[in-house]
Amino acid sequence: MKTGLDRLLADPALRAPLAGKRIALLAHPASVTENLTHSLDALVATGFDVTAAFGPQHGLRGDKQDNMMESPDFTDPVHGIPVFSLYGEVRRPTDAMMETFDVMLVDLQDLGCRIYTFITTLLYVLEAAAAHKKTVWVLDRPNPVGRPVEGLTLRPGWESFVGAGPMPMRHGMTLGELGLWFVDHFKLDVDYRVIEMEGYSSDAAPGYGWPAERLWINPSPNAPNLNMARVYAGTVMLEGTTLSEGRGTTRPLEIFGAPDIDAKRIIAEMRGFAPQWLQGCGLREISFEPTFHKHVGKLCSGVHIHAEGAFYDHAAFKPWRLQALAFKAIRRLYPDYPLWRDFPYEYEFGKLAIDVINGGPALREWVDDSAATPAGLEAPTMLDEAAWDAERQPYLRY
């Protein structure tokens, strides 16, 4: 399997339209060639006139460990070019930034989840490129969680930096494919191209979206492995709660817990209330003590979700439903538990973080409704999933 980056570097015909153009690169630490050379270094070595680089959330170098930590602009010490942060003083490229290049190459490893901010950054870049008559190429990479679609669709008025448009939590597309959808959905007049992967199978075993021969490199500091990528569409919701999502441990966003809950009882309640939402993975009761972030220095009772090994069933696994079920189990066992965290998530004021994450209040309302049944969440979710699956079909390339 060859990524879009490796194909571009290897094929003079693909590179030909870029001759004489000033090139910008939008990348992060996982933007590497098959021999682990960073795309910035590889593009310069190949002879591209790279005049600027851009970093998304966590930075070009992945320098910000915690969530919602801004990265500064700087000058690259090796190549002497400006490196602009799109998660610092601005989220969208400024007019001055757009004047530094003719073509932007976007080389970002995504996680296949609406809330992962790299897709919103791509949308903002496409909108700026349309306004400034610039060209954007996505050098495509695998969606590590494959084609499954899951979750409620983001509702009108709930757009944010973690909600680029009306799609469910698991969108089941590559970054390049999403760009095609963005261009059509938002009616962008922009010169856009996808350099497709070669030899990529979107749902083949054993990786089911992640080629077995590819090394895993963290696309963001708390995305340490494929298991995290698979469970992330559910565990990311923990950021909107008082529960720890494992930040400050070695398995962030694969686990959840708190000092004042009983994980054994929660797992039992989950199995009793909606066992159909626990398929395709294993749940393990654990104890952990975060070294930073929520519940720092406190022993937490928690759950580790294993979407790997013999436990993993790609078609059956539903991480968004599983995490919703965990919230429901806590609410049923501890009716007055202060579950929802009230703070300005991604600079969205006046809205609960859990609602910003989900693109609307429906999931929280279901959790908090003592009379709600699994069917009450399943029915509208299935409608949204079917609608998105149909909508994305014209844009799929693999």
N, C-alpha and C positions, 0 to 999 in steps of 0.2 A: 504494500500500500504506500502510495506517495501522497503527501499533502499538497495543497496548492502552492505552498512556498517551495517545496522541493521540485515540483514540476516547473515552476517559473525559473528557478536557478538552472535547471538542466536543459531547458528548451529555448534555443535562440529565437525560434519563431514566436513563442509566447512573449518574449522580451522585446521584440522588435517595435511594437507600438509605443514603447516607453523611451525609445532613443531620443536624446535631446530634451527630455522632460525633467523638471525638478521633482524629486520624489520625496514624499513624507511617509513615515511608517508609524502606524498605531499598533503597539505591541505590549507584551508583558513577559514575565520570566519563562513561561511555557512556549514562547514563540521561538522555537528552535528547529534546526534542520534535523535530518535523520542521523547525522553524526554529532548532534548536540551543540552546534554553533548557533549563537543567537542570530535571529533574522537581521538585526541591524548590522552586525559584523559581516554576515554572509552577503547581504545586498551590496555593501560598500566594496567587499572583496571581489564581487562579480562585475563591478564597474558602474553600478548605478550612481547617479548624481543625487545622493541623499542629502537634502538640505534642511530637514527637520524631522523630529520624532515626537510622538505623542504617547502619553501613558494614561490608562484608564484608572478606575478605582484600584488602590494599593500600589499604583505607580508602574512605570516601565520596568523597574527593577524589583517590584514586589516588596518595597521597603516598609510598608505600613502593616504591622501584624494585626492590630485590632480593627474592628469594623468602624465605618464612618470616621476614619482618620484621613485628613487631607494630605496630599503630596504637593510639594512645591515645584515650580519650574526650575530648571538648572541647565547648565551647558555640559554636554557629554564630554568627559575628560579625554576620551580616546579620539573621537571624530570631530570634536570642536563644533558641533551643531547644537542649536537650541532644542531642549526637550521640554515640551509643554504638557502641563498636567490638566487633564480633563476631569479631575476630581480634586480640585484645589480652590482657587479663587473663582473658577468658572466650571460649569459642567458642559457647556457648549463651546465649540471653537469660536474665538473672537475674529473680527475682521482682520486684525493684524496677523493672527496665526494663519488664517486662510491665504494670506498673500505670500507665504513662505514656500509654497509648492504649487505644482500643476496637477499631480496625481497623488492621491493617498492610497497606500497599500495597507489594508487592515488584516493583521495576522494575530487573531485572538482565539485561544482555546476556550470554548464556552462549556457550560455544564448542562445545557438543555432545559433550563428553568427560567421562567419569565422574570423572576426577581433578581437573577444574576445580572448585574448592572451593565455588563459589556454589551448586551443587545440594545439597551437604551442609548449607550454611547454611540453605537453604530447608527441608530436612527438620527441622533443629533448631528452626527457627521454628514449623513446623507442630506439632511435638511440644509445644513450650511453649504454643502457642495452644490446643491441646487441653486441656492441664492447667489453663489459666487462663480457659477459655471465651472466648477472643478470636477475632476474625474475621481471616482472611487472604485477600487478593485478589492474584493475580499479574496484573500488566499485561504481557501476553505480547509477546515479541519473537522475531525469526527465530532459528532454529538455522542459523548460517552455513554449516555443512557438510552440511545437508540430511538426508535419510532413511537413508543407508547405515548398516548395523550392522557392527561389526567388533570382534574380540577375544574372549578368554576371559572367562567370567563370574566375577566376584568370588566366592571360596569362603567358606563359613561360617567364622567366626573371624578373618577378615581385614578386617572392617569398620574404617574409620578415617575421618579427616577428608577423605581423598582417595578414600574408598570407601564411599559412603552406603548401598549395598545391592547385591544380586545382579544386576548388569547388566554388559554388556561395555564395553570401553573407549569405543567409539563407540556411543552409545545411540540416536541418530537421532530425538530428540524435542525439542520446545521446553520451556522451563522450566515453563510452565503445564501442559503435558501430563504432565511428570514429577511435578508436584505431585499430579495426579489419581492417578497410579500410587502415589506415596508414601502417600496417604490410604488407598487400598485395601490395599496390600501390608502396611503396618504397622498397619492396622486403627485408624486415628486418628479419634476422634470430634471433628471440628473443622468449623467453618463456613468452608468453602473455596470460592472462586470464581475462575474464569479470565475476565479480560476479553480476549477473543480478538482477534487481528489481523483486519483487513479487507483483502481483496484479496491475501492472501499465498499464493504457490504454493511448496510445500516443496522441489521439485526442478526447477523450470523453468530453462532456459537464459536468460541466460548465467551467472547467479550460482549456480544449483543450490543454493538455500537462502538465498542473500544477494541481496536485490533490487538490481538494477543502479542504481536511483536513490538508494539509501541511502548516505550518507557513512559511511566507516569511522572510528569513534572507538575508541581502545584501551579495552577493558573492564578490562584490567590493563596495567601499564606495559610488559610484554614481549610484548604481543599487538598488533603494529603494523600488521597487514594481513590480508587474506583468505587469502593463501598460508600464512601462519603458522597460521591457524585450521585449514586443510585438513590440514596435516602434523602438527599438534600431538598427535593421538592416538598418533603414533609417537614424535615427538621428545621428548615429555614424559618418556619412559622414560630419556632421557639424564641426567635429574636423579639417577637412581640409579646412575650410572656415573662413572668418572674422566674420561670424555670431556667436552669442552666442548660445551654446547648453544648456544653463541653469546651467552650473557650477557656483557655488556661489549663487544658489537658492535652495529651498527645492524640486524642481521638475526637477533635471538635466536629460538631454537626453530624456525628454518628450516634450520639448518646444524649440522654436528657435526664434531669433529676433535680432534687432539692433536698435540703436538710430535714424538712418537715413533711415529707410524704413517705409512703411505704410502697416501694416498687413492686414487691411481691403481690400485694393486694391490687395494685393498679393493673398488672399484667393479667391477673385472674379476672378482674372486672372487664377488661378489654375482651378477653376470650368469651366471657359470658354474654356480652352485649352485642357484639358484631364480629363473630369469628371469621366470617367471610372476608373481612378486611385485613386479616393477618396472614393471608396466603403468600407464599413465595419468599419467605424470609424466616429467620430465627430471632427470638427475643431472649436476652440474657440479663438477669438481675445482676447489678454491679454496685460497687461503691466507688466514689471518686471525690477528690478534693481539688477544686480549681485553684491554680496559682495566681490567676488574675480574673477580672471580669466578675460576673454575678456569683454570689456565694463564695467569694475568694476566701481560702483558708478554712472553709467549713466542709465537714464530711457530708456528702450528699448520697442519698439512696436513689439509684437510677436504673435506667434500662439502656442496653446496647442493642441496636438494630443491626443484624447481620444479613445483608443482601448479597451473599457471597457463598462460595463453596457449594456443598450439597443442598444447602437451604434455599438457594436462589432459583426462583422460577420467573423468568423474564416476563412472560405474558401475564402471570397472576399477580405479581408484586405491585402494590398500590401505596406508595409512600405517603401521599397526601391524605388519603383516607385513614391510613394507619395512625398518623400523627393527630388527625382530627379525633380519632377514636381514643387516643391517649388523653386528650383534653377532656373529652366527654367522661371518661372513667374517673378522672380527678374531680370533675364537677359533681359526679354522682356520689363519690365517696366523701368528698369534702365540699359540701354545697357552698360554703362561704369562703372558700380558698381565694386569695387575691391573685387570680391567675393572669389577668391582663395587665401588661406593663404600660403605663401612661407616660410617654415622653415623645418629643418630636422626631419620629423615625424618618431618616433621610430628609430632614428639614421640612417635613409636612406637619404643620401646626393645626391644632383643633380637631385632629382625627386620631383615633386609637391606632397604635402601631399594627396590631393584628389585622385591622381592617385595611390599612394601607398595603400590607403584605398580600392580602387576599383579593385586593381590588374591589372591596365592598364588604358590608357587614354580615353577609349571609352565614358564613361559617361560624363566626362568634355567636350570632343569635341562635344558631342550632345548638351549639355547645351549652349555652346558658338556659335554654328552654327545657325545663324538667320533663316535659311531656314529649319531647322530640324523639323520633325513632330513627334507626338507620335509613329507612326508606325515605324519610323526609329530607335527607341530604343526598341520597343516591339518585333520586328521580331527577331533580334539576341538574345535577352534575352530569349525568349521562346524556342529557339533552345538549348541554354545552359541549361536551366532548365529541359527540357525533357531528355537531355543526362545525367545529374546528377541524375535525378530521377531513371533512368534505372540502372545507375552504382551503386547506393547505395543499391539496393534491396537485394543482397545476404548477406548484413551485418546487416540488420534490425532484431532485436530480440524481438520486442514487437508489 
